[in-house]
Structures are given as structure tokens and as C-alpha cells.
């Protein structure tokens, strides 16, 4: 089997001081590196709906076609629980309108998928009230996105439904055919969850996954009165795909065994170990492609050699 490789434009956005490319140059870069899909950051400096009119979208779609970019995902940046302290401001309506416009943007570019988030937990309302707010907003957003033939992929990076069991519950609660999980290993790995169990549970409802890998760096605070250090929460250092603590071979193999057939997107969304030059970004992206090709070939070889069904493998 083969995994569909995708590159997230946030990697070349300059957001963490790394090299920055305009979205058109990013598309050329992704194609030259060998990616067949792109995830396009739906905010400035890349693909803000405010800046891309019908003519500009048509030109970008032409470029995507010429570059043979077959898989397109629009990466939204919403927060359905924003500013609960001020109920008179229609934030949920604003957020749903944003998601709807992203669905229109995806359709205009020939894509059918929009990545969205849930919400950051707020002290202004009980957790269950925020859960219900997110479910209701997702349900209405999905119905509006369906008018454009677009599916919403809910990424597990915000507080509400960050745990993998909760994300599964959320997708069930929304219960819309075009609202799926965009389940990543990063969050459950940091939570200390069982990645195999998580991948098995989420595989049937996952439409895409995004990967990046990290090493932990321990931090300490010196207390001169005690002539000693107290340990702090470690920070997470981005490293090449096979050098971090997240076992993506195991994670992706388990997803595939559960029926996952979506794209695997690579993102460089924090400072990299070797810096942020174009050369480093290209190197990390290339290493990801090599890893994904190797993994796909290994899984294909297992099946060709009449190995047991992937559903029965102890992965």
C-alpha cells in the first residue's frame, strides 16, 4: 500500500522565524520536493479568504493543476469557545461563517477537505456547556460545508476533546457524514496515552493525519537558598521524523490496519533543531517523504507475501 503525502504550508510561513515563501512559491516547492498534496494555511501570510478573490483563486487552482497537486486541504484556525466572557458578541456565528468561507475556498481550489479545531477551554463556562457549544457549532458548520461538497476534519489540538476517547465521542455526537476526525499522534503522545489503542479507536473515523516529531528537553529552575534545582515541565524540540519519541511506524501502521486511507501531512510548526533555513526545511520534508515511501513499501510487501491481515497484526 502507499500513503498519500501532503506538505503543510505553515512550514514555510515564517511563523516561527523560519524561511518564508509566498503560497504560490510554496506550491512550487512542494511539487519539486515530490509531494502530491498540500495543506494550505487559511490565514495571512498565505491563504486568507480576505485576500483571495475569484480571479486569484482560479489562477491558484490552475497552478495546482499544472503542478499535479491532487490532494488539497485548507487549514482553518478557528476557536469555537472564544470570548465566552462577552455573550453579546456573536462569536459562534463569526466562527461558523469563517468555516463556511473556508469550505467555499476549498471548493474553488478543487479540494474537498477543511481542517478545523474545537476550542480552548475557558473559565467563563462549565466544561459541558463548552462541549455542547462545540458540538452544535460543528454540526451546523458541517451542514453548511456540505453545500460545497466539503468535509470538515477536526484536529485534536485544542482543549475540548483533546483526549482521543473524547475526540471519538465528539465525532459521534456531531453525527454528520462530512464531519470526521483529523487525528494526530502528537497530542496523545504528549498525554502519555497508548498510541496503538488510540489509533485503533480513531482509524475508522479519521480522514487525514498530520505528523511532526519531537524530542523532550528537560528544564530546571535554580533555587539559590537550597543550592539546588527543581525540575520544570520539559519543552518539546522539533526534530526529523524518525528521531523523535513518537513512533510513527507503529501509529500509521495501526491506522492503516483500521481502514485509514487518507493523506498524511507533514508540518514544521515550531523551531527546528537545525534552524529554519530553506535548506533545513527542505531536508526535513525530504526525510519525511523517504520515511513514508519506505513504510508504504514495507506494508505492501507484507500483504504481497500473504502475511496475516493487517487487522490481525500485533502492532
Wavefront OBJ file of the C-alpha trace (Angstrom):
o trace
v 0.000 0.000 0.000
v 1.019 3.626 -0.232
v 0.294 6.651 1.930
v -0.681 9.933 0.297
v 1.990 12.536 1.211
v 0.978 16.126 1.903
v 3.002 19.176 2.995
v 1.565 21.899 5.232
v 2.312 25.432 4.016
v 2.693 26.636 7.613
v 6.130 25.012 7.396
v 7.264 27.759 5.011
v 5.237 30.616 6.510
v 7.908 32.242 8.674
v 5.645 31.899 11.711
v 8.494 30.705 13.966
v 11.280 32.690 12.359
v 11.927 30.110 9.653
v 12.223 30.884 5.964
v 9.012 32.232 4.440
v 7.637 31.617 0.954
v 4.510 33.115 -0.625
v 1.838 30.481 -1.137
v 2.496 30.275 -4.890
v 6.193 29.583 -4.298
v 5.290 27.096 -1.598
v 3.169 25.108 -4.071
v 6.103 25.003 -6.488
v 8.370 23.912 -3.629
v 6.025 21.103 -2.544
v 5.796 19.772 -6.097
v 9.559 19.939 -6.619
v 10.159 18.020 -3.393
v 7.796 15.273 -4.569
v 4.571 15.911 -2.655
v 1.255 15.101 -4.324
v -0.809 17.096 -1.830
v -0.719 20.353 0.105
v -2.380 21.724 3.200
v -2.759 25.462 2.759
v -2.746 27.736 5.812
v -6.017 29.709 5.692
v -4.717 32.941 7.167
v -2.115 35.537 6.338
v 0.556 35.418 5.071
v -0.776 32.545 2.960
v -4.407 31.924 2.031
v -6.643 34.372 3.878
v -10.174 34.415 2.468
v -9.987 38.220 2.706
v -7.184 38.398 0.160
v -8.117 35.788 -2.455
v -10.930 36.792 -4.798
v -12.445 34.638 -7.553
v -9.788 35.577 -10.110
v -6.891 34.860 -7.734
v -8.436 31.545 -6.715
v -8.854 30.497 -10.339
v -5.193 31.277 -11.006
v -4.070 29.333 -7.946
v -6.206 26.364 -8.959
v -4.584 26.441 -12.394
v -1.154 26.334 -10.733
v -2.194 23.396 -8.544
v -3.391 21.514 -11.626
v -0.219 22.283 -13.555
v 1.882 21.092 -10.641
v -0.227 17.917 -10.385
v -1.183 18.582 -6.787
v -4.049 16.115 -6.412
v -4.885 16.430 -2.725
v -5.755 19.810 -1.231
v -6.701 20.573 2.351
v -7.483 24.051 3.656
v -6.144 24.525 7.190
v -8.528 26.654 9.256
v -7.736 28.431 12.517
v -10.959 28.659 14.477
v -11.787 28.613 18.185
v -15.469 27.942 18.865
v -15.131 28.797 22.576
v -13.536 32.215 22.008
v -14.541 35.130 24.249
v -17.302 33.439 26.249
v -16.995 36.356 28.665
v -18.910 38.623 26.263
v -22.108 36.901 25.259
v -23.427 39.855 23.305
v -20.771 39.331 20.616
v -21.868 36.602 18.160
v -18.541 34.787 18.148
v -20.013 31.404 17.261
v -21.731 32.919 14.217
v -18.480 34.639 13.246
v -16.561 31.391 13.603
v -19.114 29.375 11.626
v -19.101 31.993 8.876
v -15.299 31.679 8.716
v -15.543 27.889 8.411
v -18.209 28.229 5.714
v -15.973 30.584 3.736
v -13.124 28.086 4.040
v -15.392 25.421 2.575
v -16.119 27.757 -0.337
v -12.375 28.393 -0.720
v -11.612 24.653 -0.719
v -14.235 24.052 -3.392
v -12.913 26.897 -5.537
v -9.432 25.331 -5.461
v -10.683 21.852 -6.302
v -10.345 20.489 -2.764
v -12.841 18.749 -0.550
v -11.394 18.999 2.961
v -11.106 21.759 5.577
v -9.105 21.262 8.782
v -10.695 22.881 11.830
v -10.219 22.895 15.606
v -12.639 22.684 18.542
v -11.934 25.319 21.209
v -9.692 26.285 24.088
v -11.315 25.645 27.457
v -12.497 28.853 29.121
v -13.120 29.704 32.778
v -16.252 31.584 31.717
v -18.452 28.471 31.344
v -18.652 24.875 32.625
v -16.885 22.245 30.563
v -20.080 20.533 29.451
v -21.555 23.827 28.260
v -18.463 24.352 26.123
v -18.673 20.778 24.864
v -22.265 21.325 23.748
v -21.369 24.644 22.145
v -18.622 22.939 20.111
v -20.886 20.048 19.083
v -23.627 22.420 17.944
v -21.172 24.645 16.059
v -19.567 21.658 14.346
v -22.943 20.251 13.362
v -24.101 23.491 11.749
v -20.688 24.120 10.155
v -20.687 20.619 8.646
v -24.115 21.147 7.150
v -23.030 24.442 5.620
v -19.806 22.885 4.297
v -21.805 20.085 2.684
v -23.305 22.647 0.309
v -19.828 22.897 -1.246
v -19.153 19.151 -1.175
v -16.591 19.676 1.587
v -15.756 17.538 4.617
v -14.599 19.040 7.912
v -11.666 17.348 9.638
v -11.481 18.029 13.379
v -7.865 18.146 14.558
v -7.182 17.243 18.201
v -5.005 20.245 19.129
v -7.356 22.392 21.249
v -8.534 21.668 24.788
v -12.079 20.473 24.095
v -11.911 16.791 23.070
v -8.101 16.728 23.124
v -8.085 13.200 24.568
v -8.518 10.513 21.945
v -11.564 8.934 23.606
v -13.168 12.365 23.838
v -12.433 13.096 20.177
v -14.159 9.855 19.235
v -17.116 10.846 21.416
v -17.217 14.261 19.765
v -17.384 12.892 16.218
v -20.197 10.573 17.299
v -22.051 13.434 18.984
v -21.822 15.657 15.902
v -23.074 12.744 13.794
v -22.719 14.400 10.409
v -21.397 12.349 7.469
v -18.982 15.106 6.436
v -17.512 15.713 9.892
v -14.555 13.402 10.526
v -11.516 13.272 12.782
v -8.188 14.637 11.634
v -6.460 12.630 14.321
v -2.786 13.266 15.097
v -0.366 11.293 17.253
v 1.263 14.398 18.722
v -1.343 15.191 21.383
v -1.901 11.635 22.740
v 1.861 11.061 22.745
v 2.302 14.096 24.990
v -0.628 12.920 27.117
v 1.132 9.609 27.709
v -1.702 7.693 26.017
v -1.350 4.303 24.328
v -0.836 5.287 20.675
v -1.801 1.866 19.356
v -5.084 1.877 21.274
v -5.713 5.456 20.177
v -5.049 4.702 16.503
v -7.247 1.603 16.581
v -10.139 3.554 18.049
v -9.899 6.569 15.745
v -8.902 4.895 12.463
v -12.473 4.283 11.238
v -13.425 7.962 11.615
v -10.103 9.587 10.610
v -9.885 11.275 7.212
v -6.355 12.688 7.472
v -3.481 12.857 9.925
v -0.691 15.393 10.340
v 2.736 14.419 11.640
v 5.773 16.047 13.195
v 8.232 14.585 15.660
v 9.944 15.864 18.778
v 12.465 15.196 21.495
v 11.950 16.258 25.109
v 14.347 18.771 26.625
v 14.346 18.853 30.417
v 14.191 22.223 32.146
v 15.315 23.228 35.639
v 14.924 26.236 37.910
v 17.789 27.063 40.258
v 16.896 27.881 43.875
v 19.945 29.561 45.489
v 18.525 29.229 49.025
v 18.624 25.447 48.607
v 21.671 25.360 46.332
v 19.655 23.027 44.140
v 17.410 22.764 41.100
v 13.710 21.991 40.795
v 12.561 20.276 37.629
v 10.151 22.151 35.350
v 7.894 20.939 32.581
v 10.137 19.974 29.631
v 9.928 21.774 26.341
v 9.483 19.934 23.083
v 12.127 20.261 20.366
v 11.150 19.517 16.750
v 13.477 17.013 15.040
v 13.440 14.912 11.844
v 10.571 12.460 11.549
v 12.438 9.355 12.738
v 14.482 10.991 15.512
v 11.702 11.832 17.966
v 9.837 9.954 20.676
v 6.620 9.470 18.646
v 6.601 6.062 16.953
v 5.025 6.926 13.610
v 5.723 3.498 12.134
v 3.509 1.946 14.767
v 0.925 4.735 14.670
v 0.470 4.820 10.885
v 0.561 1.023 10.575
v -2.234 0.764 13.119
v -4.276 3.466 11.389
v -3.905 1.623 8.087
v -4.926 -1.652 9.717
v -8.100 0.044 10.902
v -9.049 1.159 7.413
v -7.477 4.614 7.240
v -6.869 5.660 3.626
v -6.420 9.418 3.908
v -3.439 11.677 3.386
v -0.521 12.003 5.795
v 0.550 15.633 6.056
v 3.926 16.806 7.309
v 4.271 20.079 9.157
v 7.134 22.048 10.636
v 5.204 24.186 13.086
v 7.792 25.048 15.738
v 11.530 25.865 15.771
v 13.569 23.040 14.251
v 16.667 21.527 15.811
v 18.896 22.607 12.920
v 17.389 26.061 12.349
v 14.871 27.477 9.920
v 16.710 27.940 6.634
v 15.096 26.771 3.388
v 17.763 24.080 3.190
v 16.799 22.690 6.608
v 13.083 22.843 5.825
v 13.659 21.019 2.543
v 15.835 18.424 4.279
v 13.209 17.619 6.918
v 10.445 17.441 4.310
v 12.577 15.108 2.180
v 13.292 12.825 5.121
v 9.557 12.592 5.758
v 8.904 11.539 2.159
v 11.606 8.886 2.370
v 10.131 7.554 5.611
v 6.600 7.431 4.210
v 7.709 5.692 0.995
v 9.636 3.109 2.998
v 6.730 2.475 5.344
v 4.276 2.087 2.474
v 6.601 -0.338 0.702
v 7.064 -2.400 3.864
v 3.319 -2.698 4.408
v 2.781 -3.574 0.753
v 5.444 -6.273 0.930
v 3.793 -7.839 3.985
v 0.499 -8.151 2.154
v 2.112 -9.414 -1.065
v 3.844 -12.175 0.887
v 0.495 -13.439 2.225
v 1.075 -12.161 5.709
v -1.966 -12.177 8.025
v -4.477 -9.381 7.565
v -3.310 -6.068 8.967
v -6.326 -6.161 11.253
v -4.797 -9.170 12.977
v -1.235 -7.927 13.236
v 0.041 -7.266 16.733
v 1.164 -3.701 16.036
l 1 2 3 4 5 6 7 8 9 10 11 12 13 14 15 16 17 18 19 20 21 22 23 24 25 26 27 28 29 30 31 32 33 34 35 36 37 38 39 40 41 42 43 44 45 46 47 48 49 50 51 52 53 54 55 56 57 58 59 60 61 62 63 64 65 66 67 68 69 70 71 72 73 74 75 76 77 78 79 80 81 82 83 84 85 86 87 88 89 90 91 92 93 94 95 96 97 98 99 100 101 102 103 104 105 106 107 108 109 110 111 112 113 114 115 116 117 118 119 120 121 122 123 124 125 126 127 128 129 130 131 132 133 134 135 136 137 138 139 140 141 142 143 144 145 146 147 148 149 150 151 152 153 154 155 156 157 158 159 160 161 162 163 164 165 166 167 168 169 170 171 172 173 174 175 176 177 178 179 180 181 182 183 184 185 186 187 188 189 190 191 192 193 194 195 196 197 198 199 200 201 202 203 204 205 206 207 208 209 210 211 212 213 214 215 216 217 218 219 220 221 222 223 224 225 226 227 228 229 230 231 232 233 234 235 236 237 238 239 240 241 242 243 244 245 246 247 248 249 250 251 252 253 254 255 256 257 258 259 260 261 262 263 264 265 266 267 268 269 270 271 272 273 274 275 276 277 278 279 280 281 282 283 284 285 286 287 288 289 290 291 292 293 294 295 296 297 298 299 300 301 302 303 304 305 306 307 308 309 310 311 312 313 314 315
